[in-house]
Amino acid sequence: MKTLVVSVAVLALSLPITAVAQDATKQNDNQTQQNQAHAKNNKNMSGKVSSDGKTFTNDVDSKNYRVNNPSALQDYEDQHVAVIVAVDPDTGDLHIIQVEVPQ
């Protein structure tokens, strides 16, 4: 009888642990999908940084973009650079992810 009670207690306590583990897996899957979606929106561009570092002019189409994180372009003002950016689909603003000076 004691064995049956202990077995039922162990089973009852293991169910919440299993549910928590499954929920954590779903959260990780959602995060991975979000990261992949963001990576697809990343673009490589080259162009010139404005003198105040708040805009970027793309070499390909000479389009001016507003930069939503101008601190990333600090020390690159008035320079030609290659950047990896995420483009905000609603505003068209750039979020600078990486900056390199071409050699």
C-alpha positions in Angstrom: 0.0 0.0 0.0 2.8 2.4 0.8 4.4 1.7 -2.5 1.2 2.6 -4.3 0.9 5.9 -2.3 4.5 6.8 -3.0 4.2 6.0 -6.7 1.0 8.2 -7.0 2.8 11.0 -5.2 5.8 10.8 -7.4 3.7 10.8 -10.5 1.6 13.8 -9.3 4.7 15.8 -8.6 6.4 15.0 -11.9 3.5 16.3 -14.1 4.1 20.0 -13.3 7.9 19.6 -14.0 7.1 18.1 -17.4 4.7 21.0 -18.2 7.3 23.6 -17.2 10.0 22.0 -19.4 7.6 21.9 -22.4 6.8 25.6 -21.9 10.5 26.5 -21.8 11.0 24.7 -25.0 8.2 26.6 -26.7 9.6 29.9 -25.5 13.1 29.0 -26.9 11.5 28.1 -30.3 9.6 31.4 -30.4 12.9 33.3 -29.6 14.7 31.4 -32.3 12.0 32.3 -34.9 12.1 35.9 -33.9 15.9 36.0 -34.2 15.7 34.4 -37.7 13.1 36.9 -38.8 15.3 39.8 -37.6 18.3 38.3 -39.4 16.4 38.2 -42.6 15.7 41.9 -42.3 19.4 42.7 -41.9 21.1 44.3 -44.9 24.6 45.1 -45.9 25.1 48.6 -47.2 28.0 50.9 -47.9 27.8 54.7 -48.0 28.7 57.9 -46.3 27.9 58.9 -42.7 26.7 62.5 -42.3 28.7 65.1 -40.4 26.4 64.7 -37.4 26.2 60.9 -37.6 22.4 61.0 -37.7 21.9 60.1 -41.4 23.5 57.6 -43.8 23.6 57.9 -47.6 23.5 54.6 -49.4 26.0 54.3 -52.3 23.6 52.1 -54.4 20.7 54.5 -54.7 22.0 57.7 -53.0 19.0 57.4 -50.6 19.4 59.2 -47.3 18.3 57.1 -44.2 17.8 58.4 -40.7 19.7 56.4 -38.1 17.9 55.5 -35.0 21.0 54.7 -33.0 23.5 57.5 -34.1 25.9 56.6 -31.2 26.9 53.5 -33.3 28.3 55.9 -35.9 30.2 58.0 -33.4 33.8 58.5 -34.7 32.7 57.7 -38.3 31.2 61.1 -39.1 32.0 62.2 -42.8 33.5 58.8 -43.5 32.7 56.2 -46.1 31.8 52.9 -44.3 30.3 49.5 -44.8 27.4 48.7 -42.3 25.1 45.9 -41.4 21.7 47.4 -40.6 18.2 46.5 -39.8 15.7 48.6 -41.7 12.5 49.5 -39.8 9.7 48.5 -42.2 7.3 51.1 -40.8 9.6 54.2 -40.7 12.4 53.2 -43.0 14.9 54.2 -40.3 18.2 52.2 -40.0 19.4 50.5 -36.9 23.2 50.1 -37.1 24.3 46.6 -36.1 27.9 46.7 -37.3 30.3 49.3 -38.8 33.5 48.7 -40.8 35.8 51.1 -42.6 36.7 49.7 -46.0 40.4 49.2 -46.5 
